[in-house]
Amino acid sequence: MDWTLQKQLFLGFFRAGIFGYGGGPASIPLVHKEVVQGYGWMSDEEFYDILAIGNTLPGPIMTKMAGYIGYRIGGVTGLFSALTASVFPTVVLMIVLIGALLSFQSSPIVQGMTSAIAPVVGVMMLTLTYNTLKSTKGRTGWLFVTVFTLLSIVVLELLNIHPAFWIALLLIIGVMYWRKPASPEE
């Protein structure tokens, strides 16, 4: 077993977990920074593929990504290292911070802190959205990205259709229209 790799997996997911204020969507850019940019364990395209598949499954995205990436990079031990590192900060912070916030929720300082962090989380989510669209554009083109982005806004926000139905429909369409890339011999 490579202890250095296990330590890197633990630290990478621990940092994403401890600084991912706001839950899974807020920690995804942090996981990306560690996994793709920091350690170079995978490419942007691989990361966004894992993110897309993870978002179609039930449960918290952070633990699904930690489990898969940990296993892929470090085997079964890596899976446990990454999962433990991604869950531990959340459990500890929930116990400590929620207790403190509830005790001081009427304090202007606490209200200011919770209000100030919201725009940062919003920017992180916008960055994630932009990078996901950019990655998809590389494989499908801007027309596809623009049409499906606008269509998704209409379906999810204006028609108020549950995301699970939209995701299921898109998965079916993807399976029906998936084309095998041409081999170099053809």
PyMOL commands that set and color helices and strands:
alter all, ss='L'
color gray80, all
select helices_A, chain A and resi 3-19+24-38+44-56+61-103+108-140+142-158+163-177
alter helices_A, ss='H'
color red, helices_A
deselect
rebuild
show_as cartoon
